[in-house]
Amino acid sequence: MRKLPRVLVVEDEPAIAELIAVNLRHNGFAPTVVFDGEAAQREVDSVLPDVVLLDWMLPGESGVALAKRWRQQERMKTVPLIMLTARTEESDKVQGLDAGADDYVTKPFSTQELLARIRAVLRRRAPEVVNDAVQLGELSLDAATYRVTLSGQELKVGPTEFKLLHYLMKHPERVHTRGSLLDRIWGDHVFIEERTVDVHVKRLRESLGAASAMIETVRGAGYRITAQPQAIKAKNDPTPA
């Protein structure tokens, strides 16, 4: 018998929580509803969900604070988080994504859109059959062991950032638009905004540390990875007379 994907719904408005739960049950999911961060933590400590729908405004600890804390926990580091909120400003979306959310849904939302987003993050979580190793300069990535190293030192890279880095390293020196990266890394899910790419590139650069300059922003075009960043090129180029 096929196991139903477990969805943890963290929403303090009972009517909204019940509406979400009913629609999840009718569409092949197994929802669990809690109303605050403390109860949510108890649930994830007990049974790890396949995806979390997390309201921004919760009594006590906010959804953003909870997302940040979960992303520091080994157990919850790779569980997809979808933020639910009435906040619609771009800065709020960026804050939610920076906190560790994989997607962001603004209220009011259609249940069909929410279901599509849940299916999308679950598809992205599904492991790809890739066992190759790639190297660019001193940066190495081994997909079989899920390791990234810089000059032999292992780096900690999140799951989405790992897929992004893997794709870039497989196609070095090429400029990739945000739209093409969405298609390659996130799939054909039409609801994901291009701004999401910028947030994950920022996280990737933070993870790469001294190698962050290898990820170059090409103004008006997108991103590329290069073994010789522009800063190094400029330093090595002779000063014109």
N, C-alpha and C positions, 0 to 999 in steps of 0.2 A: 504494500500500500504506500502511495506517494506521501511523503511528509509535507505538510502544509508549511509554508514560510511563516515564521513567528515574527509578528510586528508588535513592538512595544509602543503604545500610544501614551505620551506624557502630555496631558492637556487638562487644565484646571476648570474648564467650562464643561459641565456634565453633558449638556445638550449636544455640543460639538463633538465631544468624545464618543458619545453613543452613536451619533450619525456616522462618524468615521468607522467605528467598530462594526456596525451593521453592514456597511458597504464592503468592508474588508472580508467579513465572513461570507457574504454573498458572492465574492469574487475569488475564493480559493485561498484566503489567508487565515491565519490563526492569531487574532488580536488579543492583547492584554492591555487593559486600561489602568493607568494610575494618574493621580492628580497633583503630585508634587515631586521634587527632586529626591527627597529622602526615600519615598516609596519606589521611585524609579531605580535608585541605586540598589535597593533590596532585590528587585526583580533581576537586574543584570548580574548580581552576585549569585543568584539562585540558578537562573537559566539564561544563557546568552541568546539574545534575539538575533534574527537575521537582518532586521532593519529597525531603526527607531524613528518615530515621528515625534519631534520635540518642540513643544510650544516655547516661544521666547519668554513670555511673561508668566512666571509661575510664582506661587507663594513661597517665600523663603528664597532659596537659591534660584537665580534666573536660568533659563534654558541655555543662554550663552555661556554663563559660568560653568554650568554642568557639562556642556560640550567640551570646553577647555579642559576640565578636570578628567573627563573620560579619555580624551586624546593623550593624556599622560599615563593612562593605565594600560598595561600590556594587554589585558583581557579585552578592552574595548577599543583598542587602537584602530582596528580595521573594520569595525561594524559600521555600516552606512548610517549616516544621520541626515534626516531631512528636517530642516527648521520650519516650523509653522508660526506665522506672525502676521499681525496687521500692519507692521512697519513696511513701508513701500519705497522709502528713499534708497538711492543707490548706496549711500554710505552705510545704511543699516544692513543691506545685503552683503556688502563687503565685510562688515564686522562679523556677521554670522558665518560667512565662509572662512574668514580668518580664524574664527574660534574652533573650526574643525568640521563644520557642516559640509556635506557633499552636495546638497541641493537646498533650495530656499523656496518655499511656497507661501504666497501672501494671501491673507484672508480678505474677502470671501473667495473661496476657490471651488471649482467644480470637482465632484468626486471622481469623474473620469480622468481629469488632469492629474489629480493626486495619485490615482491608481497607476497611471502611465509613468509617473515619476518614480514610484516605488519599484515598478518592474524594471525601469531603466537602471536604478542604482544596484538592483540585484543582478542584472545582466553584467554590469561593470565589475561587480565583485567576483563573478564566476571566473575561476582561474583559466588562463590561456595556456595552451600546450606549447610553451616555448622553453627550450632548454639550452639556448645558445649563450655564448659569452662574447661581449664586445669590448673594445678598448679604444680610447681616444686620448692621446697624450698619456698623462699619468693617471687618467681616470679609467677605471675598469668596472664593468657590470657583468655579473654572472646570474642569468635568469634561473638556472637550475638550483642554485643555492640561495637565491634571493639576496645577494650581497652586492654592495657597491663599495669600492675602495678607491682611495686617492693616495698615490705613492705608497701603497701597501697598507694604509690605515683605513679601517672600515668606517663607513659613514652610515648614519641612521637616516633612512629615506622612507617616507610614507608610501602606502600602496598605490595611490593615484600618481604621485610624483615618480615612483619607480617606473610605472608604465610610460609616463611622459618622457622620462630620461632614456628609457630603453628605445623608444621610437626615435627620439632625436639622435641618439648615438648610432642607430642603424642607418640614419640618413644625415650625416654630418655635412656642414657647409651649405646646406640647402635652406632657403627661407621658407618657413611654414606659416601660413596664415592661421589666425585663430580659428576660423571656420574649419580648415582642414584638420587641425589638431583636435577639435571637438569630434569630428567624424571618426578619426583614427583612434582616439583614446577613450572617448565617451560613447561612441556609436552614433546612430542616426536619431537620437532622441531630440526632438525639435524644441523642447522646452528649456534646455540648458542655454544660458546666456553666454555670449563670448567673453564677458567680464570674468567668468569662472576660470578661463584659461589664465588670465593675468594673475589671479590669486594663487593658482597652483604653481605657476612659474616662480612667483615670489617665494613660496614655500620651498620649492626645489633649490633656488639659489641659496636660501638660508641653510638648507641641508648640505649643500656642496661646500660651504665655507670658503676656503682659499681658492676653490675652482669655480666660484660663482660667476666670475667674469666670462667663463666659457659659454654661458647662455647669453647671447646678445639679442637686444631688442633692435629690430630693423624698423625705423620710424615709418609708419603708414603701411607696413607690410605684414609684420609678424615677428617670429623668433627663429633663431638658428643656433646651433651649437658648433663651436669651432675649437680645434686644438690650440690655436694661437689667437687669443682674444685681441681685440683692437688696441687695448691699452698696452699690451706687450708689443704688438706690431709697431705702434707709434713710437715706443721707446727704442726699438731696434732700428727703425728707419733713420738714415742719416739726415741731419738737418740741412735743408736746402740752402745753398749759398745765396 
